[in-house]
Amino acid sequence: MKNSPVDSRKIIILALAALTLLSTSVVGEVREESQEDRIARINKEIAEKGQHWTAGKTGIGSLSYDERRAMMGLRPMSDAEWSSLPRVELTVSAALPESYDWRGLNGVSPAKNQGSCGSCWAFATIGQLESFALIYDQRLLDLSEQAIMACNGADQGCNGGFLSTAYDVFYNYGAVDESCMPYEARDGVTCDMYSCEVLATIDGYYSVSPTVDQIKQAIYDYGPVACGMFAHDNLSNYISGCYSADYPDGPNHGVLLIGWDDSACGGDGAWIMKNSWGEGWGYDGIGYIQYNVCSIGVFPYYIDYHESTVLVHVDTPDGGEELSIGEEFDITWSISRQTPDSISVLLSLNSGMSYDSIIVNGLSGTSENYLWTVPELPVTTARIKVIAYYENTTGGYDFSDADFRIIGPPYRYVSPTGGNVYPYTLPRWAATSIQVAADVADPGDTIMVEGNHTYTAGVTVTTPLWLLGGWDSDYSVRDPETNSTTISSVGSPISFMNTLFVNCGVDGFILINGTGRSAQLPETGAYGGGIFSYRASPVIRNNIIRNCGYTSVSAFSGGGAIACHDGTVTIENNIIEDNRAQCGGGIYLYDVTATITGNTITGSTCHAEYTGTKDGGGIYVLYSTATLSDNMIGTNTGFRSGGGIYGRFSTIVMSGDTVSANTASFGGAGIYTERSGLDIAHGVIVENISTSQAGGLFVRWGHLDIQNTIIALNESSSIGGGIYADSCWGSIVNNTVDDNSATFAGGNVFLNSMEATEFINNLVTFGQGYGFQASSLDNISFSYNNVYGNTPAEYLIVTPDSTNSSRAPHYADAVTLDYHPGMHSGAIDTGDPTGPADPDGSRADQGAFGGATAHFTAPDYITGLTATVIPSTTTPDSIRLDWDACTSEFDQYVIYASWHDGFLPADSCSYLPNPTTESYIYMPYSGCHFFRVAAVNSSGYSGGFSNQAGACIGADGISPEVTVVYPNGGEFIETGDTVYVSWIATDNVGIDSLSIWFSVNAGTDYSLLSGGEANDSTFMWIAPVATSDSCLIKIVAYDAALNEGEDSSNDLFSVKDLTDVEDDEDQPDIPVLATSLEQNYPNPFNGHTTLAYTVAEKCAVEMRIFDTAGRQIRTLENRDRAPGRHIVTWNGKDDAGRPVTSGVYFCRIKAGKFRQTRKIIYLR
């Protein structure tokens, strides 16, 4: 903002007056609008105006208009009030980064929800103080907003307030814990903060000019800045993107600016803003707001935080630990700034509300640990506090960031043979029903369920407790695998109801045959075939959920295994298989925050004849935030969209997940998202099949980030075999997109109407139906990609710039989905040279295993290469190459040589025998030559290339001599035959390497069969599909000086594909004896594969399996067959009944003149 603060305030006051005059008609219109209609209207307006954000369902959005307006409680200050405050003018640094975010520096506490109360001013300032405590004292606090509202003495609360009012309380007294005065979202609460311990204070507060540069400097120098803005009603439905709507109204809402991003909002830049409308708004309560819109940044303040004299940091226990009674546990902490006089350690049993139990007093000020015998105080809400005393006062302290658990009684026991004696707290008194034990349990109890039994009644949990299955009969050993604990029940076998924000969960059960319970979430139907969570926050861990859910031709259902609404849910390490629902065959999420880790979700189905919504085979996400990691989501079939994952109006973050072999009839057989944010890192999305569009990913109208991910072997019957993205923005960086197919276009990648998007350092290879297609590259930063081997062409519509390449990627083993760059890979060291390097410090590789965040298992790149001439009077001069030893595991070195300065290593270069020592003598040699070295490990992964080194010496002018031995003219070779090309090659010094070429037009054109071959006189070649009587083989030999000698076949030979019946006019017409040999299914296969063929009339049929060397492995058919289609199977064994090794094989059929060969891949 260029106006002075005084001018800005005058404009704000006039705008407020104008808004008051206009408010009556606007309110009447909005009050009648449902949240769904409002979202649709807002998103339409966003699209029409070309803005960068998305509206969706939020908690505040469900409130009435009056309730939403009541939350806007920032009071604008008068000129006199504003002028009376301390003001500083900061010196703006020219070196401020383009983006800065205190979240990444552990300087932001979780977002909170102010409810229907105009207390935003208190939440903004409390959030600021919590941030400063994290930054300066490394202490995570949950401070009380209600105390600021009740104790400010200025009657400022739900009816609004000044930011400075809160600062006065911080300065004069301080801030107390939330437990001291819990938030009630109302006025009239008695001030009780003076009876509680002060946790944070300030030594002052300062306002800065409300300009972008001044606010940035304050954030950078000190910490997050609290300020005002105008919150339009549409902001209440913000869920993602960069909010860029602008209105002239004055400020009405207090927020906290925690950073900035100059690249956001299409390059216009945005503040990163922490709001007080709950974690269901924006990105976990955080939003991106464009600079200078909606008065953002008015009344900006930073604070002078009073930091501790002694900095104490509790390391363990810090939350989440489970300690057993009687266990010896090492409490640890660190001390800095000043050395205290003494240290005390205290224990809280109530989540830090009070620390009434003394563990130890009077420890030495230099001590940093204490070995503690855990007492018999079984709670789930324990915390540790360490106090450092300095000069007879508290110099500093810290406490556990979250609760840890002391495991012990009270337990409740369950056994079908138990005594059933209340209160079920001893094994001999065990309840015979899980529900009975749950009904009498206290919060925090553990229900211990004896295994090796099937319980036929479900359980509804309304008290926060844990259900633990898998116990033996005397409850001494818990092993769910050995002591399987099964619940087989109609309805939902387990339900968690109304247990928000507390520790509860289920661990170690087998749930089968559940049908779910009736609910409206939002559509009426059966939900949660295995587990139903409603307004609850359970941990669902280590369970098997199988054959649950309900579908019919007419009724909706959601969550065949698990359905969750409202709460924060953790779902980890479960096996979820063969469940059914119309949406979310595995997991259904609606208006919930979920962490989903390490699960296997497979075999989900819906009803084939149901005509309603059928989306999300593995996981369905609606108005939710889902964080996924290391899940296997596969073979979910029959759904319309999102065979693996479906998301709408949601945020989905994925890391290390595999989405494989799912199907969809409309789009996104792997993943489908719409109006959502989708982040994928280190993912594997393979072999998904859509009978319409987008085999792998379908993403529309939302933020998209894909990094270090493999997207391969996906299929689409229309467009976008691997990636289909429409009207999205974000980044697609360092991914491998391989061998995807689409019938019409975009076989690997299809991008349409994209907003600002980076597409950098990707491998887009071997796609069918074109490699890369986009409506245009206008908004796409498309650079340093390798698009190779796609058919019928690499690109459609667009033309890339020269930073992009088309070089063979030489994957380590694409058949087994091992896409690491192998020897000679064109992906190595060819990524963006100005971007982040590989983890070993070399230039970024292209593809999923390149870039700073890659899971890097290749050898480190080679350094220190030198080339030194070694003169000789008796032999030709030579060059000695030396380099530094590879510092990581490797199997061999590869040396590349070229005449060209600045060459890129590739299989087309000369490359030398692979030494295992760090030197090599290269001889003889003429002229100038240049070298680079790489290391290759035992898995075939190649590391980065060394620096280039070169040297020049005298000439070897004698070329090699070559004679082609076979085929040398007159031969007849059949398609699919194994041919052993042979030759004789000699040189005055020695043959360095050979290239083998093949021509079908008498030498007019040649295609390369192999380069860099050793001079071993023989090359194995599978004859291609060709029909030519004009074939030649050419052998080109190179010596170390790169002199060339060549020879070709003395005469022409023939290669024929005998699949078709020849038409000989001198012979009677012969009908085709076999119409086709179909491709085997599955392929690749493990176990058995099926081969089918068709015979037009009775004939003798031979079907045999050969290996790549041409050796017969197995005879599948050798008999007469009647006309029709016939099926045979192969079990991966040879004629002697021995299993064959993994690899490539060929199936060949003969029937009369009919010949055909198919490639088969077998994986053991």
WOSULGI-V471555 format. One record per backbone hydrogen bond with DSSP energy under -1.0 kcal/mol. CO is the residue of the C=O (numbers start at 1). NH is the residue of the N-H. If there is no record, write none. Layout:
BEGIN
co,nh
CO,NH
CO,NH
END
This chain:
BEGIN
co,nh
4,8
5,9
6,10
7,11
8,12
9,13
10,14
11,15
12,16
13,17
14,18
15,19
16,20
17,21
18,22
19,23
22,26
23,27
24,28
25,29
26,30
27,31
30,33
34,38
35,39
36,40
37,41
38,42
39,43
40,44
41,45
42,46
43,47
44,48
45,49
46,51
52,242
54,239
54,240
59,62
60,63
64,68
65,69
66,70
68,71
69,72
71,73
73,161
78,82
79,83
80,84
82,85
86,207
98,262
100,260
101,104
102,107
103,106
112,278
115,117
117,119
119,123
120,124
121,125
122,126
123,127
124,128
125,129
126,130
127,131
128,132
129,133
130,134
131,135
132,136
133,137
133,139
142,178
145,149
146,150
147,151
157,160
158,118
161,75
163,167
164,168
165,169
166,170
167,171
168,172
169,173
169,174
175,199
175,200
176,144
177,180
177,181
192,195
193,196
200,175
201,306
204,304
206,302
207,88
209,211
211,215
212,216
213,217
214,218
215,219
216,220
217,221
218,222
218,223
225,257
226,301
227,255
228,297
228,298
229,252
229,253
232,235
233,236
234,237
235,238
237,56
238,282
240,54
243,290
252,74
253,229
255,227
256,274
257,225
258,102
259,272
260,100
261,264
261,270
264,269
265,268
269,291
270,261
271,289
272,258
273,287
274,256
276,114
278,281
281,285
282,284
285,275
286,283
287,273
288,243
289,271
290,293
293,296
294,230
295,298
298,228
300,208
301,226
302,206
304,203
305,307
311,336
313,334
316,332
321,405
323,407
324,327
327,374
329,372
331,370
332,315
332,316
334,313
336,311
336,338
342,389
343,363
344,387
345,359
345,360
346,385
347,357
348,383
350,353
357,347
360,345
363,343
364,367
368,333
370,331
372,329
374,326
375,377
379,406
381,351
382,404
383,348
384,400
385,346
386,398
387,344
388,395
388,396
389,341
389,342
393,390
395,309
395,310
396,388
398,386
403,320
404,382
405,323
407,325
412,448
413,431
414,450
415,418
421,424
424,413
426,429
427,430
429,421
430,420
431,415
433,437
434,438
435,439
436,440
442,445
445,466
446,412
447,468
448,414
449,471
453,486
455,488
459,495
461,497
464,444
465,505
466,447
467,507
468,449
470,479
471,451
472,475
477,472
479,483
484,452
485,510
486,455
487,512
491,515
491,516
493,459
494,532
495,461
496,534
499,537
504,539
505,467
506,541
507,469
509,544
510,487
511,546
512,489
514,549
517,527
519,525
523,521
525,519
526,558
527,517
530,494
531,563
532,496
533,565
534,498
538,570
539,506
540,572
541,508
543,575
544,511
545,577
548,580
556,526
557,583
558,528
559,529
561,530
561,531
562,588
563,533
564,590
565,535
566,536
567,593
569,595
570,540
571,597
572,542
574,600
575,545
576,602
577,547
579,605
583,559
584,560
586,561
586,562
587,620
588,564
589,622
591,566
592,625
593,569
594,627
595,571
596,629
597,573
599,632
600,576
601,634
602,578
604,637
605,581
607,610
614,640
615,584
616,585
618,587
619,646
620,589
621,648
622,591
624,651
625,594
626,653
627,596
628,655
629,598
631,658
632,601
633,660
634,603
636,663
639,665
640,666
640,667
641,616
642,617
644,619
645,672
646,621
647,674
648,623
650,677
651,626
652,679
653,628
654,681
655,630
657,684
658,633
659,686
660,635
662,689
664,691
666,693
667,642
668,643
670,645
671,698
672,647
673,700
674,649
677,652
678,705
679,654
680,707
681,656
683,710
684,659
685,712
686,661
688,715
689,664
690,717
692,718
694,669
696,671
697,724
698,673
699,726
700,675
702,729
703,678
704,731
705,680
706,733
707,682
709,736
710,685
711,738
712,687
714,741
715,690
716,743
718,744
718,745
719,694
720,695
721,696
722,697
723,750
724,699
725,752
726,701
728,755
729,704
730,758
731,706
732,760
733,708
734,708
735,763
736,711
737,765
738,713
740,768
741,716
745,720
746,721
748,723
749,773
750,725
751,775
752,727
756,730
757,781
758,732
759,783
760,734
761,847
762,786
763,737
764,788
765,739
767,791
768,742
769,747
771,749
772,796
773,751
779,757
780,782
781,759
783,761
785,805
786,764
788,766
791,769
791,770
793,771
794,772
796,798
801,804
805,787
808,826
810,822
813,818
814,817
817,819
818,813
820,812
821,942
822,825
825,828
827,846
832,835
838,841
842,838
844,831
847,850
851,854
854,856
863,884
866,882
868,880
870,878
878,870
879,922
880,868
881,920
882,866
892,936
894,934
895,912
896,932
897,910
898,930
900,903
906,909
910,897
913,915
915,893
918,883
920,881
922,879
927,953
929,951
930,898
931,949
932,896
933,946
934,894
935,943
936,891
936,892
937,940
941,937
949,931
951,929
953,927
961,986
963,984
966,982
971,1054
973,1056
974,977
977,1023
979,1021
981,1019
982,965
982,966
984,963
986,961
993,1038
994,1013
995,1036
996,1009
996,1010
997,1034
998,1007
999,1032
1001,1004
1007,998
1010,996
1013,994
1014,1016
1017,983
1019,981
1021,979
1023,976
1028,1055
1030,1002
1031,1053
1032,999
1033,1049
1034,997
1035,1047
1036,995
1037,1045
1038,992
1038,993
1039,1042
1043,1039
1045,1037
1047,1035
1052,970
1053,1031
1054,973
1055,1028
1056,975
1064,1067
1073,1096
1076,1094
1081,1090
1085,1163
1089,1130
1090,1081
1091,1128
1092,1078
1093,1126
1095,1124
1099,1121
1101,1119
1102,1150
1103,1116
1103,1117
1104,1148
1105,1113
1105,1114
1106,1146
1107,1110
1111,1107
1113,1135
1114,1105
1117,1103
1119,1101
1121,1099
1124,1095
1126,1093
1128,1091
1130,1089
1132,1140
1134,1137
1138,1134
1143,1162
1145,1160
1146,1106
1147,1158
1148,1104
1149,1156
1150,1102
1151,1154
1154,1151
1156,1149
1158,1147
1160,1145
1161,1085
1162,1143
END
